[in-house]
Amino acid sequence: MNAGDSPAEDLSPAERRLTEHLELLRASSPAVSPGLVPRVIRGVRWQRAIRDPLVLVGAVAAAVAEGLSLLFKPPVGRS
């Protein structure tokens, strides 16, 4: 890279457009509503509270499905 070369010259046209869009977003950050943070925290809390029971239900359902498939599978060696 020469001393006169700028990093923007190495970019493809698509990368240059993306850089321009990102600069616009960086220059004008959106305003955050006052209720956003409490809503996000509430959402995280109920998702955290329900995650373990859902994992348990999924494990039990998988075990039941595997048990049923073993129960109704025809015996090996018999036609």
Rosetta silent file (secondary structure, phi, psi, omega in degrees, C-alpha in Angstrom):
SEQUENCE: MNAGDSPAEDLSPAERRLTEHLELLRASSPAVSPGLVPRVIRGVRWQRAIRDPLVLVGAVAAAVAEGLSLLFKPPVGRS
SCORE:     score description
SCORE:     0.000 S_00000001
   1 L     0.000  129.895  179.543    0.000    0.000    0.000 S_00000001
   2 L   -80.854  166.616 -178.799    1.411    3.375   -0.980 S_00000001
   3 L   -65.102  -30.208 -177.820    1.413    6.427    1.256 S_00000001
   4 L   -85.221  -12.204 -178.802   -1.292    8.094   -0.874 S_00000001
   5 L   -74.035  137.491  175.502   -3.619    5.091   -0.888 S_00000001
   6 L  -106.049  154.631  179.633   -6.593    5.271    1.413 S_00000001
   7 H   -60.231  -26.111 -179.390   -8.335    2.180    2.821 S_00000001
   8 H   -67.203  -25.079 -179.891  -11.531    3.187    0.964 S_00000001
   9 H   -72.502  -22.389 -179.562   -9.791    2.553   -2.375 S_00000001
  10 H   -83.234   -8.749 -175.977   -9.314   -1.122   -1.482 S_00000001
  11 L   -83.660  147.562  173.342  -13.043   -1.646   -0.951 S_00000001
  12 L   -75.266  166.247  178.300  -15.396   -3.150   -3.504 S_00000001
  13 H   -57.672  -39.003  179.485  -18.430   -1.072   -4.551 S_00000001
  14 H   -66.658  -41.259  178.589  -20.685   -3.102   -2.253 S_00000001
  15 H   -66.171  -36.045  178.339  -18.323   -2.650    0.679 S_00000001
  16 H   -64.847  -43.504  177.925  -18.137    1.078   -0.020 S_00000001
  17 H   -63.388  -41.859  178.689  -21.957    1.373    0.010 S_00000001
  18 H   -62.569  -40.980  178.279  -22.135   -0.622    3.227 S_00000001
  19 H   -62.625  -39.697  177.879  -19.536    1.663    4.807 S_00000001
  20 H   -64.125  -43.199  178.892  -21.591    4.706    3.796 S_00000001
  21 H   -63.507  -42.213  179.957  -24.753    3.206    5.311 S_00000001
  22 H   -65.866  -36.190  176.806  -22.943    2.348    8.518 S_00000001
  23 H   -63.741  -40.117  176.947  -21.548    5.882    8.744 S_00000001
  24 H   -62.352  -42.975  178.804  -25.104    7.255    8.434 S_00000001
  25 H   -65.539  -38.529  179.819  -26.278    4.956   11.218 S_00000001
  26 H   -66.220  -35.769 -177.107  -23.325    5.905   13.371 S_00000001
  27 H   -74.023  -33.758 -177.722  -24.000    9.611   12.869 S_00000001
  28 L  -122.488   83.849 -179.942  -27.704    9.446   13.749 S_00000001
  29 L   -72.841  144.164 -177.897  -28.240    6.994   16.562 S_00000001
  30 L   -71.446  153.151  177.261  -31.893    6.175   17.292 S_00000001
  31 L   -81.349  137.437 -178.891  -33.630    7.525   20.360 S_00000001
  32 L   -94.869  129.197  177.637  -34.380    4.918   23.002 S_00000001
  33 L   -73.599  149.130 -176.601  -37.852    4.941   24.489 S_00000001
  34 L   -64.510  -24.953 -178.075  -37.947    4.955   28.303 S_00000001
  35 L   -88.315   -1.607 -174.996  -39.965    1.729   28.465 S_00000001
  36 H   -67.169  -48.674 -176.349  -37.616   -0.337   26.321 S_00000001
  37 H   -61.649  -48.047  177.704  -35.201   -1.481   29.022 S_00000001
  38 H   -60.770  -35.806  178.744  -37.902   -2.688   31.465 S_00000001
  39 H   -65.804  -42.229  179.476  -39.647   -4.586   28.633 S_00000001
  40 H   -64.492  -43.472 -179.939  -36.422   -6.308   27.623 S_00000001
  41 H   -63.412  -42.265  176.771  -35.642   -7.228   31.232 S_00000001
  42 H   -60.594  -43.175  178.972  -39.170   -8.630   31.746 S_00000001
  43 H   -61.620  -42.654  178.764  -38.796  -10.699   28.585 S_00000001
  44 H   -64.948  -40.516 -178.072  -35.462  -12.092   29.702 S_00000001
  45 H   -63.737  -46.372 -177.900  -36.810  -12.942   33.150 S_00000001
  46 H   -71.726  -31.083  177.064  -39.807  -14.956   31.958 S_00000001
  47 H   -68.148  -38.751  177.827  -37.698  -16.709   29.315 S_00000001
  48 H   -66.248  -38.527 -178.145  -35.125  -17.638   31.937 S_00000001
  49 H   -68.157  -32.792 -175.006  -37.879  -18.867   34.275 S_00000001
  50 H   -95.647   -9.102 -176.183  -39.498  -21.102   31.662 S_00000001
  51 H   -62.251  -51.389 -177.125  -36.332  -22.452   30.024 S_00000001
  52 H   -61.242  -45.826  176.127  -35.593  -25.261   32.512 S_00000001
  53 H   -61.220  -35.894  178.686  -39.153  -26.666   32.530 S_00000001
  54 H   -68.529  -38.306  176.487  -39.193  -26.620   28.723 S_00000001
  55 H   -63.477  -40.846  178.067  -35.865  -28.453   28.548 S_00000001
  56 H   -62.945  -45.890  178.637  -37.264  -31.037   30.977 S_00000001
  57 H   -61.299  -40.699  177.997  -40.437  -31.501   28.913 S_00000001
  58 H   -64.030  -40.665  178.874  -38.325  -31.930   25.780 S_00000001
  59 H   -66.781  -41.431  178.218  -36.119  -34.549   27.439 S_00000001
  60 H   -64.798  -42.901  179.102  -39.153  -36.489   28.731 S_00000001
  61 H   -62.876  -39.995  178.311  -40.820  -36.355   25.305 S_00000001
  62 H   -65.459  -40.132  178.747  -37.623  -37.626   23.652 S_00000001
  63 H   -65.568  -42.077  178.644  -37.376  -40.458   26.187 S_00000001
  64 H   -64.293  -43.607  179.846  -41.021  -41.440   25.651 S_00000001
  65 H   -63.520  -41.535  178.246  -40.606  -41.379   21.879 S_00000001
  66 H   -66.691  -40.554  177.543  -37.465  -43.522   22.067 S_00000001
  67 H   -62.114  -43.276  178.529  -39.167  -45.952   24.435 S_00000001
  68 H   -65.511  -37.736  179.355  -42.167  -46.289   22.143 S_00000001
  69 H   -67.595  -35.200  176.679  -39.943  -46.822   19.116 S_00000001
  70 H   -71.651  -36.591 -178.896  -38.080  -49.595   20.966 S_00000001
  71 H   -66.596  -41.760 -175.504  -41.329  -51.130   22.187 S_00000001
  72 L   -97.456    4.934  177.377  -42.973  -51.286   18.750 S_00000001
  73 L   -75.093  134.443  179.190  -39.834  -52.128   16.772 S_00000001
  74 L   -65.206  145.515 -178.899  -39.991  -55.650   15.306 S_00000001
  75 L   -62.122  146.746 -179.050  -37.569  -58.074   16.937 S_00000001
  76 L   -74.546  135.223  176.407  -34.228  -58.547   15.189 S_00000001
  77 L    95.738  -12.571  178.613  -33.887  -61.854   13.323 S_00000001
  78 L  -104.400  141.146  179.832  -37.601  -62.550   12.896 S_00000001
  79 L  -103.880    0.000    0.000  -39.375  -62.072    9.597 S_00000001
